[in-house]
Amino acid sequence: MLDQLLSVIRLQTSAPDCFVGGNMHPQGFRVYGGQVLAQAASAALATVEDDRILHSQHAYFLRPGDVSCDIEYQVERARDGGSFSSRRVVAMQRGKPILVSSLSFQVASRGDDYQSQIPPVPPPEELTSDRQRALQCGTMNEDFMITTGEDLDVRLCEPFDWTDGKGRPPLLHVWVKTNGGVPDGRGLHQALLAYFSDIYLIDVCLMAHGRSYLDPNIQVASLDHALWFHQPFRADEWLLLSMEAECVAGGRGLARGRFYTREGLLVATTMQEGVMRFR
């Protein structure tokens, strides 16, 4: 399964600055948003010089992705400056955009350092993976295994029943890594973190009022996504994703997530807004 994920993230060139990618879950009900983020990052990375490092990605989800067909990625080379490069990527299916993304790259630089501190949580070895829990509870969805597949190892620090209807503080911590080693391909670990960054962000907003994406009375979907890379890291080593809701209002929820290494280094920050409205 990890080989399949790596194959999906590594796009095929179809024309100058145009790329094609397949789907990780071809039997799912929609394309996982993290997959499109990761593929857009891979497309942009293929058009910049090797000395440019991806430091931010911003994206809008425009339409649900269709798992039955490939996704085309068109890259616009917005600017190449002395130390920064900007790219705009449009993900297309059947002639219509499903995502637009802007990405910025920077030549390695130095400056002052400061970061927020890693929260105190149990180590991953003391926790049960999402896959193990789904198998034990009989809740495995074989067609759409985002956190329960064999490609990722995802471990919630505070597991709970998403369907109990009880509100709780909208704060969630989860350990995540690939389920196996990943080569040192340029930008590959960043693309994988983009893939990770779409898990549970809307869910942490739903927690505040005991809601669930399984509730047929609520429409839930990602609207936009932002990601900033701060430090080097490996996606095949444990990363703690610490998430909390910023605001739930107007039929939308906004959440923030921070990725830390086991040593407490803050390597990336993400934010996502999603629609969470009554039908």
N, C-alpha and C positions, 0 to 999 in steps of 0.2 A: 504493500500500500504506500510506503514512503517513496518507493521508486516511481509509482504512479503520480504522486503529488509533485515530485521534482520534475517529472516529464511534463506535467500540465503547466508548471510555472515557466519552464524553458520553452519559449515560443518559437514558431517557425517563421522565417522571413518569407513574405509573399511578394514584396516589391520594395523599392527604396523607402525606408521609414514606415513600412507597413508590415504587420505581423499577424499571425493567426494562432489561437490557442484553443485547446479542447476543454472539456469539463470534468471536474473531479468526481462529481456525483451524477452520472447521466440518467439515473433512475429517480432523481429527486424531484420535488415539486417546483423548485426554482434553482437558479444558480446562487451559490453562496457568495455573499458580497465580498468577503475576504479574498476569495479566489480572484475576482476581477481587480481588486486593489493590487494584489501581488502580480498579476499579469500586466497591468498597466505600468507598474514599477519596472518590470523586466523589459517592457517595450521601450520605455524612456531610457533606461540604462544602456541599451544597445546603441543609442545614438549620441552618447557623450564620450569625451576623451577619458582614458583610463585614470587620469589623475583627479577626476572629479568624483566626489563622494556625495551620494544622495543624503540630504539633510532634512527635507520636508516634502510631504505629499498632501494635497488637498483634493477632495473629490466630492462630486454630487452624483447620487444614484437617481437616474431619470426614469428607468423602466425596469420591471423584473426581467431577469435573464432567463432565456429558454434553454433548458439543458439538452434539447434535442438537436441543437446546431452549434457549430463552432462560433467563436467570437473573434472579430477582426479588430485590430488595434492600429489606429492611424496616429502618427506622431508628428507634431508641428515643432520645429526647432525655433522657439520663440526668441532666444537670445543666447549668445556665447560671449561672455565678457572676460575680463582679465582673470577673475577668480571665481565667478559664478556663471552657471548655465541654467537656463529655464526651458522646460518642455511642457507642451500641452498634449494630452493623449485623449482620444475619443474611442471608446469601445462601442462597436457596432454589431447589431444582429439584424439581418433582413433589411438592411438599408436605413435602420433607425438607431440613434444612439441610446445605449443603456447606461452609460457612465461617461462623465467628463472629468479629467483629472489634471491638475497642474503640479509639476514637480520641480524642485530646485536642487542644484548640485553645487558643491563648493570645493575648491582646492583646499587641502588640509591646512589649517591655521592654528594659532595658539593665542590664548587670552586667559583671563581670570577664570577660576572654577568655583562653582557653588551648586548644590543640589539639595532636594528634599531627602529626608531619611527614610529608609526602608521600614515598614511597619513590622512589629513583632508578630510572627505567625509560625505555626508548626512547620517543620521541614517536610519536603515532599515524601520522604521515606515513611513518615507516620500516617500518610493519607491514602485513601482508596481512589483509584482512577475513575473517571466518568465511565469508561468502558466496563470496568469490573462492576460498578454499581448498576449499570444498565442491564448487564447480563444476569446479575443476582436478582434484580427486581422484575425481569422480563419486560423491560420497556425499550429494548433495542429497536431502532428504526434502521434496518439494513440499507435503505435507499438514501438516507441523508445523515451520514455519520460524520458530523463536524467535530465534536469533542469525544465521540465514542468509537471512532475508527481505529485501525491499526497503524495509521500514519503518525498520529500525535499521542502524546501522553499528557492528559489534562487532569489535574487534581484540585478540586475545590477544598479550600481550608475550612469553609463553613457549609457543608452540604445540607440541603433542606428540601422539602417537598414543594415544588413549584405550584401545586394545585390546591394547597390547603386554604387559600384565601385570606391568610393572615398577613397584615402589613408588618414591616420590620425596617430597621434602619437601612437605607439604601447604600450599603457598603459590602463589597465582595472582594475576596482575594483568591487567586487561583495560580497554581504552578503549571507551567506549560513548557514543553520541548518536543522536538521530533522524536519519534520512536526508532532511533537509529542514527548513525553518523551521517553527516552532510559534508560534501567536499567543499573546498575553499573557493568556489566559483565567485567571480566578481559580482557583488550585489545580491548573491543568492540568499544569504542569511537575512539581509534587509527585506527582500521580497517575502521570505517566510514569516518574518515578524509582522509584515503587513497582513499576511494571511491570518496570523494569530489574533491580530488587533480587532477583529470584528466579532469575537466571541464574547457573549455575556454583557456587552455594553448597554444594549437596550434593556436587557433583563434586569440590570441593577436599578434602572428607573422604574420598571414594573414592580419591583419589590416594595417600593414605598407604600403602595396601597394593596399589596397582596394580589396583584394581577398576574396573569400568565399569557404568553403568546398563544397558548392553546385555547384561550377563551374566545368562542365564536362571536361574542358581543363587542370585541375590541379589534380594531384594525391596527396592526403593528408592522412597520417597515422602516428600514434605514433611509434617511434623507441625505445627510452629508457626513463626511468623515475627514478628520485631519490627523496627521501623524508627523512627529518630529523625531529625528534620530540625533542622539547626543554623543554617544560613545560606541566604540567597537564592541561586538558581542558575538556569540555563537548561538544559533537557533537549536543546535543539538545538545546544548547544556541548559540546565534549569533556569527559567526566568520567572520571576513573580510578577504577575499582572494584578496591580492593586487598583480597584475601581470604586468610584462613588458617583452618585447622582448629583449634578449641580442644580438642576431645576426641572420640574414637571409642571407645565402650564400650556394653555392654548392648544391642547391636543397633541403636544409634543413633549419629548423628554430629552434632556441633555446630560451626558455622562462623560467623565474624565477617567482615563486609565494611565497608570505609570508602570513601566517595565523595569525591574531591577534584576541584577545578577544575584547569585547566592551570597556574594561578598558585599552586597548592598550598593553596588554602583548603578545609578540611574542611567539607563541606556536609551530609553525612548519614552515619549509621552504621546498619548492619543486622546482625541475627543470625538464624540459622535452625537448627532441629533437624529432622533427618529420620530415618526408619527406614532402616536399612542392615543387614538381617539375612539370614542364610542360610535358604533355603527348606527 
